[in-house]
């Protein structure tokens, strides 16, 4: 009787293992390339009260490059399986650390991006979400001296957040 139980359990284990499909990628993308072949990434105009014009190009280039490096999707202008569009809605400076004489010793630059992810193949997977990221810098430094580097760093973080929430499906 014990040998029958062992055989039955072994058969069940083999059936369970053979029906499982393990799939992973090193970049975090969870895209079924049998279904999704193309992606369209629209411009991200700046709609923030404070405007730093180079930010739009910096962010768009980072997003396009990241998708091209980390997926096999073909980037097209229209009629795509997946569409990503949005706008830069926030570009804000705020004092952070305050010294004993009530002066700010650190300033925070925060950038917010609203993203519409449209899945034209599967209903219910589309998203409309905002993402924010920030960097602090010493208040003794002028924003104009650190702005380009901060925008590059923040754009990279935003793109990572957006990728994980949409194409990475986290």
Number of C-alpha atoms within 10 A of each C-alpha: 5 7 8 9 10 11 11 12 12 12 12 12 12 11 11 10 11 9 9 8 7 6 6 9 10 6 12 16 20 16 17 8 11 6 10 18 16 18 23 20 20 16 15 20 17 20 13 16 10 12 15 13 10 12 21 18 13 15 23 18 12 18 21 15 12 15 20 14 11 15 16 15 19 14 17 15 11 13 11 21 19 24 21 22 16 19 19 23 22 20 21 15 16 12 16 16 16 13 10 8 6 8 12 16 16 17 20 17 20 18 22 20 26 18 20 17 21 22 19 15 13 12 8 9 12 17 14 13 14 16 18 19 17 19 14 16 18 16 17 10 12 10 15 7 9 12 16 14 10 18 24 15 15 20 26 18 17 23 21 17 16 24 20 16 16 24 17 16 13 12
